[in-house]
Amino acid sequence: MQLRLISWFFITLNLMEYIGTQHASRVRRQGRMHPNVSQGCQGGCATCSDYNGCLSCKPRLFFVLERIGMKQIGVCLSSCPSGYFGTRYPEINKCTKCKADCDTCFTKNFCTKCKSGFYLHNGKCLENCPEGLEPNNHTMECTSIVHCEASEWSPWSSCTKKGKTCGFKRGNETRVREIVQHPSAQGNPCPATSENRKCIVQRKRCQKEGKGKKNRDEKGKRPNKEENRETRQENKGRESRRQNREQRENKNKMQPKKRKAQDKQQNPVPISTVH
């Protein structure tokens, strides 16, 4: 039993020595690759180099290489820049560049916005849209073609001629409809929204404008029964007063003539005698 415990002790000791040796060799390799590795880095870097910038990032930050001339510098960002998509790994979070025709992407094979000259369709950037779709230059996407749609025709209008509905036998009538869906660039154009056709009606005379207006005015001014009764009584009283006034005036005119006649009768002119 003691011999077994002693053997396990030596096996454990040798294993620890082997792990320590591997760790020291890895550190030496890192030291040879990055002789200027520093632990006191700025800008979100966990480790960095004076020549290569960030070598690793702090948790939840993304590592991306930025090209400055012929040199690439590692930086750590909270989100990937335009033209890159982020991928999280247990060891490091990395930003990977999108395809050349893609401006922004979700993965390497799924684009969310295309560069100029390309149209987005199902995560891909295309120079020409598939059949049945048309390019939308506003959104830079391939969209469905929309055809024009019109409503039902309205009933035919009254038969008219030169804007009148009387004084003729043959005229024209019209019906209309509205556009309910305007077409897209490659959609079917809209049809006509009005139609005319000839019509025949029974000829009827047109009322004269003055007479018709006078009749309309009289109808508009027609009083009710009570107002008519009051008006008649007022007119009757006015007429009676006028007749009385005329009688008085005639009587006053006749009185001087009567007085002259009476004076002549009472005072006759004496007849002169010739001697």
KEKE-3310 file (N, C-alpha, C; in steps of 0.2 Angstrom, whole numbers, plus 5000, padded with zeros to 4 digits):
npx = (5004:5010:5020:5012:5006:5018:5022:5012:5013:5026:5022:5013:5021:5030:5021:5017:5029:5030:5020:5023:5035:5030:5022:5031:5039:5029:5027:5040:5040:5030:5036:5047:5040:5033:5042:5040:5029:5016:5008:5001:4991:4982:4965:4956:4963:4970:4982:4997:5007:5021:5024:5014:5002:4986:4986:4977:4961:4950:4937:4922:4925:4929:4941:4950:4959:4967:4972:4986:4994:5006:5006:4998:4988:4982:4966:4954:4937:4920:4910:4909:4916:4909:4907:4912:4909:4904:4911:4910:4921:4927:4940:4943:4935:4931:4932:4927:4929:4917:4910:4916:4907:4898:4891:4887:4886:4878:4883:4897:4891:4878:4872:4867:4867:4871:4885:4887:4879:4875:4861:4851:4846:4838:4849:4860:4871:4867:4870:4859:4842:4832:4820:4804:4806:4810:4823:4825:4829:4829:4829:4839:4836:4830:4813:4796:4786:4774:4757:4746:4730:4712:4697:4679:4668:4659:4641:4632:4632:4620:4612:4619:4623:4634:4635:4622:4606:4594:4585:4590:4592:4601:4615:4629:4635:4643:4655:4665:4680:4692:4709:4716:4728:4744:4756:4772:4789:4791:4778:4762:4754:4742:4724:4712:4703:4690:4675:4666:4650:4638:4621:4603:4589:4572:4567:4566:4560:4570:4569:4567:4580:4578:4564:4563:4572:4564:4553:4558:4563:4550:4545:4554:4551:4538:4525:4518:4501:4496:4504:4499:4486:4487:4494:4484:4474:4481:4484:4471:4466:4475:4471:4458:4461:4467:4457:4448:4456:4457:4443:4441:4450:4444:4432:4436:4441:4429:4422:4425:4420:4406:4403:4406:4395:4384:4386:4384:4371:4365:4369:4365:4371:4369:4358:4363:4355:4350:4351)
npy = (4994:5006:5007:5009:5022:5030:5028:5034:5047:5051:5050:5061:5072:5072:5074:5087:5094:5093:5100:5113:5115:5115:5127:5136:5135:5140:5153:5157:5156:5165:5177:5177:5179:5191:5202:5214:5214:5220:5222:5233:5240:5252:5258:5247:5235:5219:5213:5220:5227:5237:5238:5231:5235:5231:5215:5206:5207:5215:5207:5204:5213:5217:5210:5218:5220:5234:5242:5252:5260:5250:5243:5233:5236:5230:5233:5236:5235:5240:5236:5229:5237:5246:5235:5224:5209:5202:5189:5178:5169:5157:5160:5172:5187:5191:5202:5200:5202:5208:5202:5207:5215:5219:5230:5230:5216:5201:5188:5180:5175:5181:5196:5212:5225:5232:5237:5252:5251:5238:5227:5222:5205:5193:5192:5192:5201:5208:5212:5213:5211:5196:5187:5193:5202:5219:5232:5243:5259:5268:5261:5252:5238:5223:5222:5217:5218:5229:5231:5242:5246:5248:5256:5250:5255:5270:5274:5279:5296:5310:5314:5326:5341:5352:5357:5358:5352:5351:5356:5349:5334:5324:5319:5318:5306:5302:5292:5287:5281:5277:5277:5265:5258:5263:5260:5251:5255:5245:5240:5236:5249:5262:5261:5270:5283:5288:5288:5291:5292:5292:5298:5298:5308:5313:5327:5343:5359:5373:5383:5401:5411:5423:5422:5410:5413:5423:5417:5408:5417:5422:5411:5409:5420:5418:5420:5414:5408:5415:5427:5431:5435:5445:5454:5457:5463:5474:5480:5483:5492:5502:5506:5510:5522:5529:5532:5539:5551:5555:5559:5569:5579:5581:5586:5598:5605:5607:5616:5631:5634:5632:5642:5653:5652:5653:5666:5673:5671:5677:5691:5698:5705:5722:5729:5740:5756:5764:5782)
npz = (5000:5004:4995:4983:4985:4985:4972:4965:4970:4964:4950:4949:4952:4942:4931:4934:4933:4919:4913:4918:4910:4897:4898:4900:4888:4879:4883:4880:4866:4862:4867:4858:4846:4848:4854:4860:4869:4879:4895:4900:4891:4881:4876:4876:4873:4878:4878:4869:4856:4852:4839:4832:4837:4845:4852:4858:4864:4877:4887:4877:4868:4850:4839:4827:4811:4805:4791:4788:4776:4771:4782:4795:4809:4824:4832:4845:4846:4851:4842:4826:4811:4796:4783:4788:4798:4814:4824:4837:4848:4859:4863:4857:4850:4834:4820:4803:4786:4774:4759:4743:4735:4745:4756:4770:4781:4788:4789:4781:4769:4769:4765:4770:4765:4750:4739:4729:4713:4714:4718:4731:4735:4744:4753:4744:4733:4718:4700:4691:4693:4696:4685:4685:4695:4699:4699:4712:4713:4724:4737:4733:4731:4725:4720:4720:4704:4702:4696:4687:4695:4693:4698:4698:4684:4685:4685:4670:4665:4664:4648:4639:4630:4624:4638:4641:4646:4638:4623:4613:4603:4601:4610:4622:4634:4649:4658:4673:4681:4695:4699:4709:4712:4708:4696:4696:4690:4680:4679:4672:4662:4667:4663:4653:4661:4659:4649:4634:4626:4612:4614:4613:4616:4621:4613:4622:4626:4631:4646:4646:4651:4659:4662:4668:4679:4685:4689:4698:4707:4711:4717:4727:4735:4739:4750:4765:4770:4781:4780:4767:4770:4779:4771:4761:4768:4772:4760:4756:4766:4763:4750:4752:4760:4751:4741:4749:4751:4738:4735:4745:4739:4727:4731:4737:4726:4719:4726:4726:4713:4714:4723:4716:4706:4715:4719:4707:4705:4716:4716:4702:4687:4683:4671:4659:4654:4639:4636)
capx = (5000:5014:5023:5008:5006:5024:5022:5007:5016:5031:5019:5010:5026:5033:5016:5017:5035:5029:5015:5027:5039:5026:5020:5037:5041:5024:5029:5046:5038:5027:5041:5051:5035:5031:5047:5038:5022:5015:5002:4998:4989:4976:4960:4953:4968:4972:4989:4998:5014:5023:5024:5008:4996:4983:4987:4971:4956:4947:4931:4916:4927:4930:4948:4950:4965:4966:4978:4989:4999:5008:5006:4992:4988:4976:4963:4949:4931:4914:4906:4913:4915:4905:4910:4914:4904:4908:4910:4912:4924:4929:4947:4943:4930:4935:4928:4929:4927:4912:4912:4918:4901:4893:4893:4887:4883:4877:4888:4900:4886:4872:4873:4862:4867:4875:4888:4884:4879:4872:4854:4851:4840:4839:4856:4865:4871:4866:4870:4853:4837:4829:4814:4798:4807:4813:4827:4822:4835:4829:4832:4844:4834:4825:4806:4791:4783:4767:4754:4740:4723:4707:4690:4674:4665:4653:4635:4633:4629:4614:4613:4620:4626:4637:4634:4615:4602:4588:4585:4593:4589:4607:4620:4634:4635:4650:4656:4672:4683:4697:4715:4717:4735:4748:4761:4779:4792:4790:4772:4757:4752:4735:4720:4708:4698:4684:4673:4660:4646:4632:4615:4597:4584:4566:4568:4562:4562:4573:4566:4571:4584:4575:4558:4565:4574:4559:4548:4562:4562:4544:4544:4558:4548:4531:4523:4513:4494:4495:4507:4495:4480:4489:4496:4478:4471:4485:4483:4464:4466:4479:4467:4453:4463:4469:4451:4445:4460:4455:4437:4442:4453:4439:4427:4439:4442:4423:4418:4426:4415:4399:4402:4405:4389:4379:4387:4381:4363:4362:4371:4365:4374:4363:4358:4363:4350:4353:4347)
capy = (5000:5012:5008:5012:5029:5033:5028:5039:5054:5052:5051:5067:5076:5072:5078:5095:5097:5093:5106:5119:5115:5117:5134:5141:5136:5144:5160:5159:5157:5172:5182:5177:5182:5198:5204:5220:5213:5224:5221:5239:5243:5257:5257:5240:5230:5215:5213:5224:5227:5244:5238:5228:5237:5226:5208:5203:5212:5213:5203:5207:5218:5213:5212:5219:5223:5240:5243:5259:5260:5243:5240:5232:5237:5227:5237:5232:5239:5237:5233:5229:5243:5244:5230:5218:5206:5200:5182:5177:5163:5157:5163:5179:5189:5193:5205:5197:5207:5205:5201:5214:5219:5220:5235:5228:5209:5198:5183:5181:5173:5185:5203:5217:5231:5232:5243:5256:5247:5231:5227:5217:5201:5187:5192:5193:5207:5206:5217:5213:5207:5190:5188:5195:5208:5225:5236:5249:5263:5271:5256:5247:5231:5220:5222:5214:5222:5231:5233:5247:5243:5253:5254:5249:5261:5274:5274:5284:5303:5312:5316:5333:5344:5359:5358:5359:5345:5353:5360:5345:5327:5319:5322:5313:5304:5300:5288:5288:5277:5280:5273:5263:5256:5265:5254:5253:5257:5240:5238:5238:5256:5263:5262:5277:5284:5291:5286:5295:5289:5296:5297:5301:5309:5316:5335:5347:5366:5376:5389:5407:5412:5428:5420:5405:5417:5427:5412:5405:5422:5422:5405:5410:5425:5416:5420:5409:5410:5421:5433:5434:5438:5452:5459:5459:5468:5481:5483:5485:5498:5508:5508:5514:5528:5533:5534:5545:5557:5558:5562:5576:5583:5583:5591:5605:5608:5609:5621:5637:5634:5632:5648:5658:5651:5656:5674:5676:5671:5682:5698:5699:5711:5727:5730:5747:5759:5770:5788)
capz = (5000:5004:4988:4978:4987:4983:4965:4963:4971:4959:4944:4950:4952:4935:4927:4935:4929:4912:4912:4919:4905:4891:4898:4899:4881:4875:4884:4876:4859:4862:4867:4851:4841:4850:4859:4864:4872:4885:4898:4901:4885:4881:4870:4876:4872:4884:4876:4864:4854:4850:4832:4829:4841:4850:4850:4860:4867:4883:4885:4874:4862:4844:4837:4819:4809:4801:4786:4787:4771:4770:4789:4798:4816:4828:4836:4849:4845:4854:4837:4819:4807:4790:4778:4792:4803:4820:4826:4844:4849:4866:4864:4854:4846:4828:4814:4797:4781:4770:4752:4739:4733:4750:4761:4777:4781:4794:4789:4775:4764:4769:4764:4772:4761:4744:4737:4723:4707:4715:4721:4736:4735:4748:4756:4739:4729:4711:4696:4688:4697:4693:4682:4689:4700:4696:4703:4716:4714:4731:4742:4730:4732:4720:4723:4715:4700:4703:4690:4689:4696:4692:4701:4693:4681:4688:4681:4664:4667:4660:4642:4638:4624:4626:4644:4643:4646:4635:4617:4608:4603:4601:4614:4624:4641:4651:4664:4675:4686:4698:4700:4716:4713:4703:4694:4697:4684:4675:4679:4667:4663:4669:4657:4653:4667:4657:4643:4631:4620:4610:4617:4610:4621:4618:4613:4626:4626:4637:4648:4645:4658:4663:4664:4673:4685:4688:4692:4704:4712:4714:4721:4733:4739:4740:4757:4768:4770:4785:4777:4762:4773:4782:4765:4758:4773:4772:4754:4756:4770:4759:4744:4755:4762:4744:4738:4753:4750:4731:4736:4748:4735:4722:4734:4738:4719:4716:4731:4723:4707:4717:4727:4711:4703:4719:4719:4701:4706:4721:4713:4695:4684:4681:4663:4658:4649:4635:4636)
cpx = (5004:5018:5019:5007:5012:5024:5018:5010:5021:5028:5016:5015:5029:5028:5016:5023:5034:5025:5019:5032:5036:5024:5026:5039:5036:5026:5035:5045:5035:5031:5046:5046:5034:5036:5045:5031:5022:5008:4998:4996:4983:4971:4957:4957:4970:4979:4991:5006:5015:5022:5017:5001:4993:4984:4981:4967:4953:4940:4926:4918:4929:4937:4947:4957:4964:4973:4980:4995:5000:5008:4999:4992:4981:4973:4957:4943:4925:4909:4910:4911:4911:4910:4913:4908:4907:4906:4913:4915:4926:4935:4947:4937:4933:4930:4931:4926:4922:4914:4913:4912:4896:4896:4893:4884:4882:4882:4892:4896:4879:4873:4867:4861:4872:4879:4885:4885:4876:4865:4854:4845:4842:4846:4861:4865:4871:4867:4863:4848:4834:4823:4808:4799:4810:4818:4824:4828:4835:4831:4837:4843:4830:4818:4802:4788:4776:4763:4748:4734:4718:4701:4685:4671:4659:4647:4636:4629:4623:4616:4614:4623:4628:4635:4627:4611:4595:4590:4589:4590:4595:4612:4625:4633:4642:4650:4664:4674:4689:4703:4716:4724:4739:4753:4768:4782:4791:4783:4767:4754:4744:4730:4716:4704:4692:4682:4667:4657:4641:4626:4609:4592:4578:4568:4564:4565:4565:4570:4570:4574:4581:4569:4559:4567:4569:4554:4552:4562:4556:4542:4548:4554:4540:4529:4519:4506:4493:4498:4502:4489:4482:4491:4489:4474:4475:4484:4476:4463:4470:4475:4461:4455:4465:4462:4448:4449:4458:4448:4437:4445:4448:4434:4430:4440:4435:4420:4419:4421:4408:4398:4402:4398:4383:4380:4383:4373:4361:4364:4371:4368:4369:4364:4358:4358:4353:4348:4347)
cpy = (5006:5013:5011:5019:5032:5033:5034:5046:5056:5054:5058:5073:5077:5075:5085:5098:5097:5099:5112:5120:5118:5124:5138:5141:5140:5151:5162:5160:5164:5177:5183:5181:5189:5200:5210:5220:5216:5222:5227:5243:5248:5255:5250:5234:5226:5215:5217:5224:5235:5244:5236:5230:5232:5219:5203:5208:5210:5210:5207:5212:5214:5215:5212:5222:5228:5241:5251:5259:5252:5240:5239:5232:5234:5232:5233:5237:5236:5234:5233:5235:5241:5240:5224:5215:5202:5192:5181:5170:5163:5160:5171:5181:5193:5197:5202:5201:5203:5204:5208:5218:5220:5225:5233:5221:5206:5192:5184:5179:5177:5192:5207:5223:5231:5238:5246:5251:5240:5232:5221:5212:5194:5186:5192:5199:5206:5213:5218:5208:5201:5192:5189:5200:5214:5229:5242:5254:5267:5267:5252:5240:5229:5219:5219:5220:5223:5234:5238:5243:5249:5251:5252:5256:5264:5273:5280:5291:5304:5314:5323:5335:5351:5361:5359:5352:5346:5356:5356:5338:5322:5323:5317:5312:5301:5296:5288:5282:5280:5275:5271:5260:5259:5260:5256:5254:5252:5237:5240:5245:5256:5264:5269:5277:5287:5289:5290:5291:5293:5294:5300:5302:5313:5324:5338:5354:5368:5382:5395:5408:5417:5426:5415:5408:5420:5422:5409:5410:5423:5416:5406:5415:5423:5416:5415:5412:5416:5427:5436:5437:5445:5457:5461:5464:5475:5484:5487:5492:5504:5510:5512:5521:5533:5536:5540:5551:5560:5562:5569:5581:5586:5588:5598:5608:5611:5615:5628:5638:5635:5639:5654:5658:5654:5663:5677:5676:5676:5689:5698:5705:5716:5728:5738:5750:5764:5776:5791)
cpz = (5000:4998:4983:4979:4984:4976:4962:4964:4966:4952:4944:4949:4945:4930:4928:4932:4922:4910:4913:4913:4899:4892:4897:4892:4877:4877:4880:4869:4858:4862:4861:4846:4842:4856:4863:4867:4878:4888:4900:4895:4886:4875:4870:4874:4878:4883:4870:4862:4851:4842:4829:4832:4845:4847:4853:4864:4874:4882:4882:4868:4856:4842:4829:4817:4804:4797:4786:4783:4770:4777:4791:4806:4819:4832:4839:4849:4849:4848:4830:4815:4800:4786:4782:4796:4808:4821:4833:4845:4856:4868:4862:4850:4840:4823:4808:4791:4777:4763:4748:4737:4738:4755:4768:4776:4787:4795:4782:4769:4764:4770:4767:4768:4756:4743:4731:4717:4708:4719:4725:4735:4738:4750:4751:4736:4722:4706:4692:4692:4693:4689:4686:4695:4696:4701:4706:4717:4721:4736:4740:4732:4726:4723:4717:4711:4702:4697:4692:4690:4696:4696:4696:4690:4685:4683:4675:4667:4663:4653:4641:4631:4625:4633:4646:4642:4642:4628:4612:4608:4603:4605:4616:4632:4643:4658:4666:4680:4689:4698:4707:4717:4707:4702:4696:4691:4679:4675:4673:4668:4665:4663:4658:4659:4666:4650:4641:4626:4618:4613:4613:4616:4618:4619:4618:4626:4632:4639:4647:4652:4662:4666:4670:4680:4689:4692:4698:4709:4716:4719:4728:4738:4741:4747:4759:4768:4775:4783:4771:4765:4775:4776:4762:4762:4772:4766:4753:4760:4766:4753:4747:4757:4756:4741:4742:4752:4743:4732:4739:4743:4730:4724:4735:4731:4717:4720:4728:4717:4709:4720:4721:4707:4708:4719:4713:4702:4711:4719:4706:4693:4682:4674:4662:4653:4645:4634:4629)
residu = (MET:GLN:LEU:ARG:LEU:ILE:SER:TRP:PHE:PHE:ILE:THR:LEU:ASN:LEU:MET:GLU:TYR:ILE:GLY:THR:GLN:HIS:ALA:SER:ARG:VAL:ARG:ARG:GLN:GLY:ARG:MET:HIS:PRO:ASN:VAL:SER:GLN:GLY:CYS:GLN:GLY:GLY:CYS:ALA:THR:CYS:SER:ASP:TYR:ASN:GLY:CYS:LEU:SER:CYS:LYS:PRO:ARG:LEU:PHE:PHE:VAL:LEU:GLU:ARG:ILE:GLY:MET:LYS:GLN:ILE:GLY:VAL:CYS:LEU:SER:SER:CYS:PRO:SER:GLY:TYR:PHE:GLY:THR:ARG:TYR:PRO:GLU:ILE:ASN:LYS:CYS:THR:LYS:CYS:LYS:ALA:ASP:CYS:ASP:THR:CYS:PHE:THR:LYS:ASN:PHE:CYS:THR:LYS:CYS:LYS:SER:GLY:PHE:TYR:LEU:HIS:ASN:GLY:LYS:CYS:LEU:GLU:ASN:CYS:PRO:GLU:GLY:LEU:GLU:PRO:ASN:ASN:HIS:THR:MET:GLU:CYS:THR:SER:ILE:VAL:HIS:CYS:GLU:ALA:SER:GLU:TRP:SER:PRO:TRP:SER:SER:CYS:THR:LYS:LYS:GLY:LYS:THR:CYS:GLY:PHE:LYS:ARG:GLY:ASN:GLU:THR:ARG:VAL:ARG:GLU:ILE:VAL:GLN:HIS:PRO:SER:ALA:GLN:GLY:ASN:PRO:CYS:PRO:ALA:THR:SER:GLU:ASN:ARG:LYS:CYS:ILE:VAL:GLN:ARG:LYS:ARG:CYS:GLN:LYS:GLU:GLY:LYS:GLY:LYS:LYS:ASN:ARG:ASP:GLU:LYS:GLY:LYS:ARG:PRO:ASN:LYS:GLU:GLU:ASN:ARG:GLU:THR:ARG:GLN:GLU:ASN:LYS:GLY:ARG:GLU:SER:ARG:ARG:GLN:ASN:ARG:GLU:GLN:ARG:GLU:ASN:LYS:ASN:LYS:MET:GLN:PRO:LYS:LYS:ARG:LYS:ALA:GLN:ASP:LYS:GLN:GLN:ASN:PRO:VAL:PRO:ILE:SER:THR:VAL:HIS)
# end
